[in-house]
Amino acid sequence: MARFRFALQRVLDRRLDEEEVKRRALALIERKRRELEDALRARQGEISAGRNAWRAELVGSIDPASLRHHAAAGVGLFRKAQRTVLEIASLDKGIAKARAEAVEAARARRTLEILRERRLAAFNELESRREQTALDEIAANGARTAARHADAGSLA
């Protein structure tokens, strides 16, 4: 029996590789985004803790230098948080682009897989017809041989 060989298998393999590269790139960007979100949550916690410390300083005697220090630290943390938010926003565009590229790579691969499946089905159908033709020929030859033997037996 003949073996099926897809003529475009190398192209399909290449598209599989490209899809994997695109998926990894997307995963890398999404991981970076998660790290930035975690950093933002940590900064928000630091800001909250700083505010609580600042409020605690307002009880009893007030030290202006300490209040200035807490205010400056709070402003610095707020700026870092704003930078993190901007980084996340810039990554969102990259994620959208990487996701679109990954979807396109998957679509290109799937197109070739569908073509391969159709060609395999056609190949299997052709092989089935060939086998049936061979079986029909064997049966016909057997019937002819049996008929000859029957004719030879009736003549004797």
Secondary structure by P-SEA (a helix, b strand, c coil): cbbbbccaaaaaaaaaaaaaaaaaaaaaaaaaaaaaaaaaaaaaaaaaaaaaaaaaaacccccaaaaaaaaaaaaaaaaaaaaaaaaaaaaaaaaaaaaaaaaaaaaaaaaaaaaaaaaaaaaaaaaaaaaaaaaaaaaaaaaaaaaaaaaaaaac
